[in-house]
């Protein structure tokens, strides 16, 4: 099975189960995931999320619409007090 077939075979339910299993380190039946299983599951999730819109992917941070500091604010470097 190639990666495209794998991604196409992942259902939203399987995707949710994989994410949850990685979060808790156990499969839905309670068995502990091995490090190899975790790594492969993470790779499957990343491949699956590549077909999702960006805002539905793990770790998505929406773009900031406003600057961090108000326009015209004075920038002062940090100073250390001894």
Buried (B, 14 or more C-beta within 10 A) or exposed (E): EEEEEEBEEBEEEEBEBBBEBBEEEEBEEEEEBEEEBBEEBBEBBEBBBEEEEEEEBEEEEEEEEEEEEEEEEEEEEEEEEE
